């Protein structure tokens, strides 16, 4: 099952989607289910088969080896953005941008927020992995800036914030809460730990970066509350698969 945003529905040059833990029909599952992660317990051959099934489901270079198509960020919970032109794994990076057709930017998530962005006129796309550290470091706005360096305009960029841990379930320590603006932190009851709202922060950051309100789509899904649909590192105590948020430009 793939999640897609209406923002990209009428843009034939762009493919954008977020996977769930439910596989396409006929796909053999590993111990962790339909896991697309590169840093999990799933065997490489199973992961590769899952990635190939994703390309077929997207109808994006479906007959190609996923290693020749997917662009993966190494994901160190930082805020570094890489401008890419070829498939591969980009270490020490948490966001990717490109204007190169035929490659698929891919962000692995299991509670952190995947942010998919596109300027359809400039034909520039981006993808960011935004956990709490990346969110505090404003990785979303830095991804927009990297897209602008390729010719995108903020007012034209469309952004899809995918399922992630919701404020209701994102309990954090006071040292983490202190790094967020008070607007995005609540204490549900006296003596309870604070809760942070990643989606609300990302929305505010993208608006401040120049995106239009009408160009934002925030998925309501919570990876913890909807653990039957999504992988969740927190809900599954670390032993879980990874979903992919992917975006790319069709060739031709």
C-alpha positions in Angstrom: 0.0 0.0 0.0 1.3 3.4 -1.0 0.4 6.8 0.4 0.2 9.6 -2.1 -0.5 13.3 -1.8 -3.1 15.0 -4.0 -0.6 17.8 -4.4 1.3 15.6 -6.8 -1.6 13.7 -8.4 -1.8 15.8 -11.5 1.9 16.2 -12.1 2.9 13.4 -14.6 6.6 14.2 -14.5 6.8 13.6 -10.7 6.4 10.4 -8.8 6.0 10.7 -5.0 4.8 8.2 -2.4 5.3 6.8 1.1 5.2 3.1 1.8 3.5 1.5 4.7 4.2 -1.9 6.3 1.8 -3.5 3.9 3.4 -5.0 0.8 2.2 -5.1 -2.8 0.3 -8.3 -3.6 2.6 -11.3 -4.1 5.7 -10.0 -2.4 7.5 -12.4 0.0 8.0 -10.9 3.4 11.0 -11.1 5.7 10.8 -11.5 9.5 10.1 -7.7 9.8 7.5 -7.7 7.1 7.7 -5.3 4.1 10.9 -3.7 5.3 12.7 -1.4 2.9 15.4 -0.3 5.4 19.1 -0.7 4.8 20.1 -0.7 8.5 17.8 -3.4 9.9 17.8 -7.1 10.4 16.2 -7.9 7.1 18.5 -9.9 4.8 19.9 -8.0 1.8 18.3 -10.2 -0.8 14.9 -9.7 0.8 15.3 -6.0 1.1 16.4 -5.8 -2.6 13.3 -7.7 -3.6 11.1 -5.3 -1.6 12.8 -2.4 -3.3 12.3 -3.9 -6.7 8.6 -4.4 -5.9 8.3 -0.8 -4.9 9.7 0.3 -8.3 7.1 -1.9 -10.0 4.3 -0.5 -7.9 5.4 3.1 -8.8 6.0 2.2 -12.4 9.3 4.0 -12.1 12.1 2.3 -14.1 10.4 -0.9 -13.1 12.8 -3.3 -14.9 15.9 -1.7 -13.4 18.1 -2.8 -10.5 17.1 -0.7 -7.5 20.7 0.0 -6.9 20.8 2.0 -10.2 17.7 4.0 -9.2 17.5 4.6 -5.5 19.3 7.5 -3.9 19.5 6.9 -0.1 20.6 9.3 2.6 22.9 7.8 5.3 20.7 9.5 7.9 22.7 10.5 11.0 19.9 12.8 12.5 21.8 15.8 11.2 20.8 18.6 8.8 23.2 18.2 5.9 21.7 18.3 2.4 23.3 16.7 -0.6 22.6 17.7 -4.3 22.8 14.4 -6.2 22.8 13.3 -9.9 23.2 9.5 -9.5 21.9 6.6 -7.4 23.8 5.5 -4.3 24.0 6.0 -0.6 25.1 9.5 0.6 26.7 9.1 4.0 26.4 11.8 6.7 23.3 13.3 5.0 19.7 13.5 6.0 18.3 15.3 3.0 18.7 15.0 -0.8 17.8 17.2 -3.7 18.0 16.7 -7.5 17.0 17.9 -10.9 18.2 14.7 -12.5 15.4 12.5 -14.0 15.4 8.8 -13.5 16.7 8.6 -9.9 14.4 8.2 -6.9 15.3 10.1 -3.7 14.5 7.8 -0.7 14.2 8.6 3.0 13.9 5.8 5.6 11.5 6.3 8.5 9.9 4.6 11.4 8.7 7.5 13.6 10.7 10.4 12.1 9.0 12.5 9.5 9.6 12.1 5.8 9.2 15.4 3.9 8.8 15.2 0.1 9.1 18.4 -1.9 8.8 19.4 -5.6 8.8 22.4 -7.8 7.1 21.0 -10.9 7.9 24.0 -13.1 11.6 24.0 -12.3 11.6 20.1 -12.2 13.5 20.0 -8.9 12.6 17.6 -6.1 13.8 17.0 -2.6 13.4 14.6 0.3 14.3 15.1 4.0 14.5 12.9 7.0 13.3 15.0 9.9 13.6 13.5 13.4 13.6 15.8 16.4 17.2 16.8 15.9 16.8 17.5 12.2 13.6 19.4 12.9 15.3 21.6 15.5 18.1 22.2 13.0 15.5 23.3 10.4 16.4 20.6 7.9 13.2 21.3 5.9 14.1 24.9 5.2 17.7 23.9 4.3 16.3 21.4 1.8 14.2 24.2 0.3 17.3 26.4 0.0 19.2 23.6 -1.7 16.3 23.2 -4.2 16.4 27.0 -4.8 20.0 26.7 -5.7 18.9 24.4 -8.6 16.3 26.9 -9.8 13.3 26.1 -7.7 11.1 28.9 -6.3 9.7 28.6 -2.8 6.3 29.9 -3.8 6.0 27.0 -6.3 7.3 24.2 -4.1 4.8 21.6 -2.9 5.5 19.7 0.3 4.1 16.4 1.7 4.8 15.7 5.3 4.3 12.0 5.8 3.2 9.9 8.8 5.4 10.2 11.8 5.1 10.1 15.6 2.3 12.4 16.7 2.4 14.9 19.5 0.1 12.6 21.6 2.8 9.9 21.6 6.0 11.9 21.3 7.0 12.2 25.0 10.4 13.8 25.4 12.7 14.8 28.2 12.8 18.4 29.4 16.2 18.8 27.8 14.7 18.0 24.4 11.6 20.0 24.9 13.7 23.1 25.7 15.1 23.0 22.1 11.6 23.6 20.7 9.6 26.8 20.6 7.0 26.7 23.5 4.2 26.8 20.9 5.0 23.3 19.9 5.3 21.7 23.3 2.5 20.6 25.7 2.5 19.0 29.1 -0.6 16.7 29.1 -1.0 16.6 32.9 0.7 18.0 36.0 4.0 16.2 36.5 3.9 14.5 33.1 6.8 14.7 30.6 6.5 17.2 27.8 5.2 16.2 24.3 6.5 17.8 21.1 4.7 18.3 17.8 7.0 17.6 14.9 4.3 18.1 12.2 3.4 21.5 13.5 7.0 22.6 13.7 7.6 21.4 10.1 4.6 23.2 8.9 5.7 26.5 10.5 9.3 26.1 9.1 8.1 25.5 5.6 5.7 28.5 5.7 8.6 30.6 7.0 10.7 29.3 4.1 8.2 30.8 1.6 5.9 27.9 0.8 2.2 28.6 0.3 -0.3 27.2 2.8 -2.1 25.6 -0.1 1.1 23.8 -1.1 1.4 21.9 2.1 -0.1 18.5 2.8 0.3 17.0 6.2 -0.6 13.3 6.6 -2.7 12.7 9.7 -1.2 9.3 10.3 0.7 8.5 13.6 3.3 5.7 13.4 2.7 4.8 17.1 -1.1 5.0 17.2 -1.4 3.3 13.8 1.3 0.7 14.3 -0.8 -1.8 12.3 -0.2 0.4 9.2 3.2 1.9 10.0 6.6 0.8 11.4 7.4 2.5 14.7 10.8 2.3 16.4 9.3 3.5 19.6 6.2 1.3 19.7 8.2 -1.8 18.7 11.1 -1.1 21.1 13.6 -0.7 18.3 13.0 -4.0 16.4 11.1 -2.9 13.4 11.3 -2.3 9.7 11.6 1.0 7.8 9.2 2.7 5.4 10.4 4.7 2.5 9.4 8.2 1.4 10.3 8.5 -2.2 10.2 11.2 -4.9 11.7 11.5 -8.3 11.4 12.8 -11.9 10.3 10.6 -14.7 12.7 10.4 -17.7 11.6 11.9 -20.9 
